[in-house]
Each structure stands twice: as structure tokens, then as C-alpha cells.
Amino acid sequence: MTWIKRSFALRDPAVKLSIVATLYRSARGLQEFHQRCMAAAAATTDEVEMILVDDGSPDDSLDVALALQADDPRVIVVELARNFGHHKAMMTGLQHATGDLVFLLDSDLEEPPEALSRFHAKLEGEGWDVVFGVQRARRGGFFERITGKIFYRIIESLSDRSIPQNLLTARLMRRDYVDALIAHQDRSFQMSDLWVLTGFRQAPMEMEKLALSPTTYSFARRIRMAVDHVTTTSTRLLYLIFYCGLALSGTAHWMFDRGLISLADDLTILVSRQVNDPGGVAGMIYASGKARAPERRSDRPHTHYLRWHREHCFKN
């Protein structure tokens, strides 16, 4: 994608498992993350690659990742041109993954890499295409849990698709599913929605998410995420706006017909074509259904003007 700055890779053509993670302020625990992931993957296959996507991290996460790659050629480092956000960084990493299975998780170690063996056993043992992690209980204090529930309720009521509650990043996916997922070409997207929209046979798996660091999702950010999610994924919102406008228009028409409301005498609609007179006014002013000469705004301090410019109202 266009937001990729550089890619550092030594490809192994026979990869069975790809581990994908994004980096943002991840320098401190990145070496431990690499060690634990590779140890967990060894129980599944020796043919493994790790894709680390630097999402414009302000610390030295990129330098640590490059040092890991120098010692372990199975590590692939992708540097984004700037911080594009968690979702686009995840999608970039998935596009670089080549394994038959792809294990996606966060690099902050709050989702234990050792869970890979459980994910793999469920995926292969029960024949799923995707096994995704869900929290047993939402972490945090009372305020964080309440705002999390508010966020989910907003999404659930307005979204076209039901999103699993307490959804985590950690998930193990088959190649066919990943290919279908990265085929989406949306410029603005929510990964939680694309995960559901892509389809295939998916199953949840409960797991603990550790609280190793304070959450960066404030109440204002949760509301912003909810608005972004609904406006980028929902057609229900469009229908809601349409029917509200229809109801408002019908109510106003009914009230006008019965004389319950009327236009105020001082409501003036100014229609201006501004033809060959960009600084002046050409047209007619109508007030209370009668045409009269234009008046200056200072003469009628309560007059309201609705200016319709030529480029919006008239065709050449």
C-alpha cells in the first residue's frame, strides 16, 4: 500500500506459519516478545516467519526490530511512512504474510504468545478457518468497563453486522481467509468489521488479556472510534437520516397546511445569480410571498439571508 516506507525481508519460500504484529512504543518488550513467539511457534512448525510493522513509533522500536532481524533472518520488518493507526498497520502486516497459517497478535505481551498452541489445536482439531480471541472479562476499573459497554452498545445498535463482544487482536487464520481479507480495498475501514464481513467459518476462544500497561483508550477516544466505526461500516445510519428527514418534512408540510406554523414576516430569502456582478446582488427578494426591492441588512437587523450562489443553483 502507499503508506509503506521501507520493507526489510529475506524471504523463505516454504513458510508454514506467519506471526504478524504491529509496533508502537514497543521497544522495551520487543526482544521478549520475539523470544516467546518463536518458542511457541516451534511446537507447531519450524517453518515460521515474523512480520513486524513499525507504525511510526516515536521510540526506538524500529532499531530494536532491525537488530532482531540481523540475528534472526526469519524476522521481516516493514516501516510505515508515518503513524497510520493500528488497523492499517495490521492490514499491511497481513499483506506481507506468506504462511499457510497467520497468527496476528499485539506486541505488548498482554495477549500471551503461548496461546498459539491452543489456537492451533482448536483450528485443526475442529476444522475452523479462523479462531479469534475474546476476553473472559473486560479489564480495567468501573469507568473503563462502563465506557467499553457503551462503545459496544452503540456499535451493536447501528452497525449492519454483529461484532463479537470483548474482541481481541489475537487470532489464527488460514491462508484462504487472509487472502479474502486483504482483498478489501477500502481506504477507511475497521478491522473488527472486516473480520466479520470476510466470512468463512470462525470460532471464538476465551483467553486472558493481561493489564501490563494503562489503557490509551479514553472515553473521548472510545466515542470517536464508535463514530468512525458506524460512519464507515453502517448503512443503518443512512436509513436513519433519510427517515428522520422524511418525517420532519412531512410534519412541517402537515403543520403548514393546517396553519399551525407560518413564515415570519422578517424571514427573507435572497436569491443571487451574481452574473457579471461578483460584488453585488442581482435578483429578487421575496418576503411573505410578495416581491419587493432589495434592502440593506442594516435597514432590517432581524432579516435572515439564505444566499444561493450561482455555482450551486444555476447551470451555465
N, C-alpha and C positions, 0 to 999 in steps of 0.2 A: 504494500500500500504506500501511498505517497508520504506518510508520516515516518517511514523508516529512514534513518540517517545512515547507519552502517550495520553490517552483519559480519560476524566473525565465526567461521564454521569450517570444520574438517569433517565432511560427511561420511558416514558409514552406510553403504547401500543396503545392509541387511539388518536394519533396526527392527526390533520387535516391540519395544516399549519406548515411548517418548514421555518425559516428565517436563511439564511446562509450568513456569512460574514467572510472575512479574516482580520487578524490583522498584521500590520506592522507600527510601530511608531503611534499607535492608542490610547495610554493610556489616553491622555488628553481629548478626546471627547467620550470615550467609554461608560461612565455612561449615558451621554445624549443620545447616540445612542441607548442604551438598553431601556431607558425610552420611547423614541419616537417610537421605533419599536413595543414595547409591547402595547402602546396606540393605534397605527394604526392597529395592529392585532386584538385588542379587538372588533373593528367594524365589523370584518369578522367572527371570531370564538374565543372561549375561549380555544380551544384545540390547543395549539401552543407550539413550541419548538424553541430555538435559538441556532444555532451551530456557535461557534467562533473558527476559526482555526488560531493559532499563527504560523506565517510563519517566525520563527526565529527572532522575533522582538528584536532590541537591547535595547529598553526601557522596562518599567515595564508593558507592555500590558498584559502579561500572568498573573501577580499578580492581576491586576485590574479585569481581566476576572474571575479568581478564586474567588475573593471577590464577584463578581456579582452572581456567581453560589451558593456561600454559602447562599446568601439571596434569591435567586430565583432558585429552582430546575429545572425549565424549561430550564435553560441555560446548554448547553453541550460544554465543552472546549476540543479542540484537539490541542496537542502540536506537532509540527514537529521537527525532529531531528536537522534541521538547516534551513536556508533560501533557499527554493527551487523555489521561484518565485510565482507571483500572480496566474498564470494559474494552477499550480499543487496544490496550496493551495485551490483554488476554487473547483477543482475536488475532493480533499479529503473531503471538507465540503459536497459536493453533495452526496458522497458515505455514509456519516453518516446520511443524512437526511432521515426521515421516513414518512413525512407527505404526504397526498394526493395532496397537493399543496406545491410547494417550491418557496420561494421568495429569490432571490440572489441579493445582492447589496453590495457596498463598505461601509466600516465603517467610512469613513472620513466625512460623513454627506453632501458631495457635491451632492449626489443623495438623495433627501428628502424621509425619510421613509413613510411620509404621502401619497406618491404617490401610496402606496399599494392599497388603496381603488379604485383608477382609474384603476389600472392594473386588479383588481379582477372584476370590473364591465364590462370591455371590454372582459375579458376572458370568463366569464359566460354568459354575455349578447349576445355575438356574436359567441360563441362556438369554440373559438380557443384553441389550445393545448399549445401555448406559446405566451405571449405578452412581447416584449422586448422594452427597452427604446432607443431612439435616441435623440441627441441634436438638438434643433431648429437651433442653430448656434454654430460653434466651438468657444470655449472660447480662450482667450489669445490675444496677440498682433499680429501685422502683420507677424513677423517672425514665430511665433508658428502656425498661421493659414496656412502659405505657406508650412512649413515643414510637417504639417499634410496632406495637399492636395498632396504633393509629395509622402508621405508614401502610401496614398490610391491609387494613380495612379500606383505606382509600383506593389502593391498587385493586383490591378484590371487587369493589363495587363498580368501578369504572372501566376496568380492563376487559378486553374481549376474551382473554384466556385466564384460567385459574392458575396462579403461581403457588407452588408449594410453600407452606409457611416455615419460617426458620431455616431457609435455604442457605447452604454453604457453598463456597467456591469448589471445594474438593469434589472431584468426580472422575470416574474411569470410563472411557468411551472407546468404542470400536471405530475402525478406520472409516467404514461407510457413513457412520453418523457424523464424524468430524468433517468428511468431505461435503456432506449436505449442509452442515452448519456454516462452514466458511464460504459456501456458495452464495450466501446472502450478501447483497451489495449495498445495503443501507449505509448512508453516511452518518446518520444518527440512529442509535439503537441501544437497547437494554439487553444485556446478555441473559438475564433471567427470563425475558420474554422469548428470545431466540431459542434458548434451550428447550422451551416447551413447544414453540412453533415448529421446530425442525421435526418433531415427531419421533418415530421409532419406539421400541419397547424400552421403557425407563422404569427404574425402581429406586425408591429411597433407601438409605441406610443410616440409622441413627449413629451419631458419634459425638464425642465431647469436643467443644471448642474452648481451648484454654484462654484465660484472660491474662496474657503476659504483658499487655500494654493497654493504656486507656483508649477508649474508642474515639475516633476522629469524627464520628457522625453526630453532630449537634442536632438539636431539634429543627433549627432553620435549614440545615443541610438535608435532613430527612424529608421535610416538606418540599424542598426544591427537587429532590430525587423523585418524590411521588408525582410532582407536576411534570417533570421530564418523562417519567415512565408513561403516564397517561397520555400526554400530548404526542408521544412518538409511537405508541402502540395501539391506541384505542380508537375505534370508530363510534363507540357509545357516546363519547363526548361530543362528536359532531352531531349525532342524532339528538342529543340533549339540547344543544344550542339551537338546532333547527326547530324543534318542537316548542321550545320556550319562546323563540321569536314568533312562531306561528300563533301561539296562544296570546302573546302580547299584542300582536297586530289585530287578531280577531276581537280581543277585548276592547281595544281602542276604537275599532270600527263600530262595534255594538254600542258603545257609550256615546260616540258622535251621533249615530242615527237617532238615539233617544234624547239628545240634547243634554246629556249628563255632564259633558265637558265641551268646551269650545276654545278656539284660538283666542288668546288675549289680543286686545287692540294694539298693544305695543310690540307684538311679535312680527317682525318684518323679515321677509326672505329676499335677499339681494341676489339676483342672477346677473352675472357679469361675463360677457364674452371677451372683453379686453382686446378687441380686434383693432390693430393699429393704434392702440392707446394703452400701452402696458402700464402706465402710471395712473390712469384714470378709470372711470366707470362708465360702461355703455350698457344699457339695458333698462329694465323697468323694475320698479319696486311695487310690490303688492302688499297691502295691509288690509285685513278684514275683507278680502275679496274685491277691493277697489284699487284701480291703478292711480298712482299719483307721482309727482316729480320727486326725484331723489332728495333726501335731506341729509345734512351733515350729522355725523354721530353726536357732535356736541349739542345739536339742537334737541335731540331726543336721547337723553342719557340712559334710558331704560330699553332702547331699541336693540334687539339682538340681530346680528348679521350671520347668515349662513352663506359663505362665499363658495360659489361653484366655479372653478377655473375652467378655461376652455379645454385644456387637455383631458379633463375628466368628463365634461358634459357635451362637447360638440366635436364633431368629426370634420376634418378638412374636406 
